[in-house]
Amino acid sequence: MSKVDLIGIGKRIQNRRKQLMLTQEQLAEMMNVSIQMVSNLERGNKAIRIDNLINLSQLLDISTDYILTGKATTDDIEVLTSRISQLSIKERKMIEMLVDYCLTENPPQEK
């Protein structure tokens, strides 16, 4: 893997960890690895072993595809949809406005 790939992987891991309000220490403990290992992963200094990748995806409730490529899978979208459905109508409207804003600022690229 190139350095760029590892940095992207690390950023996605870090972002999801922070979304879940976990510290590096907490994640390391959950994964049964050192804090240094989590830090190295998040900075893109080390590649992740397959067994750790699978464990991490389960702990962070995101797909291995998303961790590795940044592309959401159907399962990722279903999890997000389920979480959004638990929000109040007012909160869902806020999410809808945010999505509209993001699409206006960054229109989807044609494939």
N, C-alpha and C positions, 0 to 999 in steps of 0.2 A: 504494500500500500504506500502511496505517496504521502508526504508530510501534509499536504492539503487535505487529503481524505481523513487522516488521523485528527487533524484540528477540527474538521467539521463534525466528526463523530464525537469528539470531546465536548464541543459546544452543545450538541444535542443532548448529551448525557447531563451536562451541567444545568442546562435550561430546565430539563424535566425534573432533576433533583430539586432545584429551587422552586419549581411549581408545586412540588409536593411538600415544600418547606422542610426538607431534610438537610442536615449538615453532611459534610464529607465524612465525618466520624460516624454518623448514624448509618450512612450508606455502606461504608466499609464494614461496619459490624454486621449489617444485614447480609452482606455478600461474603462475609468471612475472609476478608482480605485486609491489607494494611491501608491506612489513610493515605500513605505515600502512593499506593497503587491507584487509588481513586483520583488523587491529585494528578498523577502522571497521565491517566486516561483523559481527564478533563482538559489538560493542557496539550494533548496530542503528542505526548512524548513516548507513549507506549501503545502498541496494538493490544487489543483485547483478545483473550483466549476464547474459543468457542463456548466452552462450558460456562465461563463467566458472562459471556454475551447473553446466553439463554437465561441464566439466572437474573441478570440485570434487567432484561426485558420484562421478566415476570414481576420483579420487584417494583419497577417503574411503571408497569402496566402500559407498555408501548411495544410495538413489534420490533423484532430484530431488523426488519427491512428499514423501518424509520431510523433506528440508531445508525445503521450503516449507510443509508442513502439519503435520508431526509425526506423520503416519499412516504406518505401515509398509505396504509392499506385499508381495505374495507373494514377490518376489525378495529383499527384505530378510529375510523370515522364513526363506527357503531358505538364505541365506548364514549366518544365525545358527544354524540347525539343523545345517548342515555343520560349523561351528566347534564346536558343542557335541558333535557326534558324535566329534570327535577327542580329547575329554577321557576321563580314566579313569572307571570306574564310580563311584568315590568322589566325584570332581569333579562328575559329572552329578547325583549325589544331592544335592550341595550346591546346585546350580543349581535342582533341583526344589524343595528346601526354601525357597529364596529366592523362587521364583515363588509357592509356596503362601502364604508369609508376605505377599507383596505383594498377593495376591488377597484375603487375609483382612483386611488393613488398608485396602485400597481396592477394594471389590467392583466388578465391572464395572457400568456404568450401562446401564439398558435404553434401547434406541433408540426 
